[in-house]
């Protein structure tokens, strides 16, 4: 049987009871595979890696070491939440790496989206490999691969795949959620006791805010998009039903504003909310006018350098979901 094919008789995990049965099954399978070995996991704080980490922690406890790399491109509060949930609540061996300056220095002046992605991906692997080399006895690499990853890319997950590591750091993969779809991963995550906000976190591109700070990344514009994004997620998260994805971006241009009777140049924040079934096509979501005005007022009042708020109503195609 193809080891990367979801079993035909596998039930959809859509209830707490089915999630518990899946967890029990995977705990047994992980223990059988790992034995007394040690597992290393790159913990981004996204849904997939977080559920993988919680499942591995339940199965093998301190045999697991998680490495969380803060590259400076995460959303507001995410590094702190990862440290709180996994360092304290789950009590895993957590290595926190502050690589903000290293990433932002490498990205300085780089405007091409693909070049930014390559720099971020390569540097992530370099930092992760450096941390892995400091640890003794690691035989396995945990990976939060889920079934759509396998269908779309033969199981290779950008920035977290063993294939991208140096030859002397090749490990056997442990992929406990590789046959689950995203909605199933969320059900399992809640059954494992992960915070609701983490389990239902918005989809986030691998390069993070690096592709939402359009063009060459500057630290002040990066902080502006981080702060504005927190406001957008807070407000649009109150919609019922909640859109599939919502975020903001800051293009690399300025426009004229007026403050204290004087003209000045400031950035524009672009708000985007979409619904999609398969991410191949997407439809812009109608945001209530009162909500748009609240976001506008909060962003302009509290985010330095911003003087304009725009709403992106483009569908995919022709527009992509992300701006870069």
C-alpha positions in Angstrom: 0.0 0.0 0.0 1.2 3.5 -0.8 2.4 4.9 2.6 1.3 8.4 1.6 -2.3 7.4 0.7 -5.0 8.0 3.2 -6.6 4.6 4.0 -9.9 4.1 2.2 -11.7 3.0 5.4 -10.5 5.9 7.5 -13.4 7.8 9.0 -13.7 11.6 8.9 -12.7 13.0 12.3 -15.5 15.4 13.1 -16.4 14.6 16.7 -14.5 14.7 20.0 -15.0 11.0 20.3 -13.4 10.2 16.9 -10.6 12.7 17.8 -9.9 10.8 21.0 -9.8 7.5 19.2 -7.4 9.0 16.7 -5.2 10.4 19.4 -5.0 7.1 21.2 -4.2 5.3 18.0 -1.4 7.8 17.1 0.1 7.8 20.6 0.5 4.0 20.3 1.9 4.3 16.8 4.4 7.1 17.8 5.7 5.1 20.7 6.1 2.0 18.5 8.0 4.0 15.9 10.2 6.1 18.2 10.8 3.7 21.1 13.3 5.4 23.4 14.6 7.7 20.6 14.5 11.5 20.6 12.4 13.6 18.2 13.1 17.1 17.0 10.3 19.4 15.7 10.3 22.8 14.1 7.4 24.5 15.9 6.2 27.5 13.9 3.1 28.0 16.1 0.8 27.3 13.1 -2.1 24.9 13.5 -0.4 21.9 11.9 2.9 22.1 13.8 1.1 22.9 17.0 -1.2 19.9 16.8 1.8 17.7 15.8 3.8 19.0 18.8 0.9 18.4 21.3 0.4 14.9 20.0 4.1 14.0 20.1 4.3 15.5 23.6 1.4 13.3 24.8 3.1 10.2 23.3 6.7 10.6 24.3 7.0 13.6 26.7 10.5 14.8 27.2 11.8 12.7 24.3 10.5 15.6 22.2 12.4 18.8 21.6 10.7 21.7 19.8 12.6 24.6 18.1 10.7 27.8 17.7 12.5 30.3 15.4 11.3 33.9 15.8 12.3 35.4 12.4 10.5 38.6 13.1 7.8 37.9 10.5 5.2 36.4 12.8 1.9 38.0 13.8 1.5 40.0 17.0 1.7 37.8 20.1 2.5 34.6 18.3 6.0 33.9 19.7 4.8 34.7 23.2 1.8 32.3 22.8 4.0 29.5 21.6 6.3 29.9 24.6 3.4 30.0 27.0 1.4 27.1 25.6 4.3 24.7 24.9 6.9 25.8 27.4 4.5 26.0 30.3 1.2 24.3 29.6 2.6 21.3 27.8 6.0 21.5 29.5 8.0 20.4 26.4 11.7 20.9 25.8 11.3 24.2 23.9 14.3 25.9 22.3 13.4 29.5 21.5 15.6 31.2 18.9 15.6 35.0 18.5 16.7 35.3 14.9 14.9 38.6 14.1 18.0 40.6 13.3 19.5 37.8 11.3 16.4 37.5 9.0 15.7 41.2 8.7 19.3 42.0 7.9 19.3 39.3 5.2 16.1 40.7 3.7 17.2 44.4 3.8 16.7 46.0 0.3 15.2 42.8 -1.2 12.0 43.7 -3.1 11.4 40.6 -5.3 8.8 38.3 -3.7 10.4 35.1 -4.9 13.8 36.2 -3.7 12.3 37.1 -0.3 10.8 33.6 -0.1 14.1 31.9 -1.0 16.0 33.9 1.6 13.4 33.2 4.3 13.2 29.5 3.5 17.0 29.0 3.3 17.8 31.0 6.4 15.1 29.1 8.3 16.7 25.8 7.4 20.1 27.1 8.3 19.0 28.3 11.7 17.1 25.1 12.4 20.0 23.0 11.3 22.3 24.9 13.6 20.1 24.3 16.6 19.7 20.6 15.7 23.5 20.2 15.6 23.7 21.4 19.2 21.5 18.4 20.3 22.7 14.9 21.0 20.9 11.7 20.1 18.2 13.0 17.8 17.0 10.2 15.5 13.7 11.5 14.4 12.2 14.6 12.9 8.6 15.4 13.7 6.7 17.2 10.9 3.2 18.7 10.8 2.5 17.5 7.3 -1.2 17.1 6.6 -3.0 15.3 3.7 -3.5 18.3 1.4 0.3 18.8 1.6 0.8 15.3 0.3 -1.8 15.7 -2.5 -0.3 19.0 -3.6 3.4 18.5 -3.1 4.2 14.8 -2.5 4.6 15.5 1.2 7.2 18.2 0.9 6.4 21.0 3.2 8.3 24.3 2.7 10.6 25.4 5.5 10.0 22.3 7.6 11.0 19.3 5.4 13.7 16.9 6.1 14.8 17.0 2.5 16.1 20.6 2.9 18.4 19.8 5.8 22.2 19.1 5.4 23.2 15.5 4.8 24.6 15.1 8.3 21.2 16.0 9.8 18.9 13.6 8.0 16.4 12.0 10.4 13.5 9.5 10.1 10.2 11.4 9.8 7.4 11.1 12.3 4.2 12.5 10.8 1.2 11.7 13.0 -1.3 14.0 11.3 -0.3 13.3 7.6 -3.7 11.7 6.7 -5.8 14.5 8.2 -7.5 17.4 6.4 -7.3 20.8 8.0 -10.7 20.7 9.6 -9.8 17.3 11.2 -6.5 18.7 12.5 -8.5 21.4 14.3 -10.8 18.9 15.9 -7.8 16.8 17.1 -6.1 20.0 18.4 -9.1 20.9 20.6 -9.3 17.4 21.9 -5.6 17.6 22.9 -6.3 20.8 24.9 -4.7 23.4 22.7 -6.2 26.9 23.0 -9.1 27.6 20.7 -7.4 30.7 19.3 -4.4 28.6 18.3 -6.4 25.8 16.8 -8.5 28.2 14.7 -5.6 30.5 13.9 -5.9 32.2 10.5 -4.0 30.5 7.6 -0.6 32.1 7.3 1.9 31.9 4.5 5.3 30.3 5.1 7.2 33.7 4.7 4.7 35.2 7.2 4.4 39.0 7.2 7.3 39.1 4.8 4.9 38.9 1.9 2.4 41.2 3.5 5.0 44.0 3.8 5.0 44.5 0.1 8.4 45.2 -1.6 11.6 45.7 0.3 10.9 45.1 4.0 11.6 47.9 6.4 11.4 47.5 10.2 8.9 50.4 10.7 6.6 49.2 7.9 6.8 45.6 9.2 5.8 46.7 12.7 2.9 48.8 11.1 1.5 45.8 9.3 1.9 43.6 12.4 -0.1 46.1 14.5 -2.7 46.7 11.8 -3.1 43.0 11.2 -3.9 42.5 14.9 -6.7 45.0 14.7 -8.1 43.5 11.5 -8.1 40.0 13.0 -9.8 41.3 16.1 -12.6 43.0 14.3 -13.3 40.6 11.4 -13.1 37.7 13.8 -16.4 39.0 15.3 -18.3 38.4 12.0 -20.7 35.5 11.9 -20.0 33.5 9.9 -16.3 34.3 10.0 -14.6 34.5 6.6 -12.1 31.7 5.7 -9.2 34.1 5.7 -8.7 37.8 6.6 -5.6 39.9 7.0 -4.0 43.1 5.8 -1.0 44.2 3.7 1.0 47.4 3.4 2.1 48.3 -0.1 5.5 49.9 -0.7 4.2 53.4 -1.5 3.1 56.5 0.4 0.2 59.0 -0.1 -0.5 62.4 1.2 -2.3 62.9 4.5 -3.0 65.9 6.8 -2.2 65.9 10.5 -2.3 68.9 12.8 -2.9 71.1 9.8 0.2 69.9 7.9 0.5 67.7 4.9 2.7 64.6 5.3 3.3 61.2 3.6 2.0 58.0 5.1 1.3 54.4 4.2 -1.9 52.7 3.2 -3.2 49.6 4.9 -5.1 47.2 2.6 -7.7 44.9 4.2 -8.6 41.6 2.6 -11.2 39.0 3.5 -12.0 36.0 1.4 -13.9 32.7 1.3 -12.7 29.7 -0.5 -13.3 25.9 -0.6 -10.1 24.8 -2.2 -7.8 27.9 -2.3 -7.8 27.6 -6.1 -10.6 30.1 -6.4 -11.6 32.7 -3.8 -14.4 35.2 -3.4 -14.1 38.6 -1.6 -16.3 38.8 1.5 -18.6 41.7 2.1 -17.5 43.5 5.3 -20.1 45.5 7.2 -19.6 49.3 6.8 -19.6 49.9 10.5 -16.8 47.3 10.9 -14.8 48.9 8.1 -15.0 52.3 9.8 -14.0 50.8 13.2 -11.0 49.2 11.6 -10.1 52.4 9.8 -10.4 54.5 13.0 -8.4 52.1 15.1 -5.7 51.7 12.6 -5.2 55.3 11.8 -5.3 56.3 15.5 -2.9 53.7 16.8 -0.6 52.5 14.0 2.3 55.0 13.4 2.9 56.0 9.8 -0.5 55.0 8.4 -2.9 57.6 7.0 -5.1 55.6 4.6 -7.2 52.4 4.8 -8.3 50.5 1.7 -10.5 47.5 1.1 -9.5 44.8 -1.4 -12.6 43.4 -3.1 -10.8 41.3 -5.7 -11.7 37.7 -6.4 -9.3 34.9 -7.3 -8.7 34.7 -10.2 -7.4 37.1 -11.4 -6.1 38.3 -8.1 -4.2 35.9 -5.8 -5.1 35.6 -2.2 -1.9 37.1 -1.0 -0.5 40.3 -2.6 2.9 38.7 -3.2 
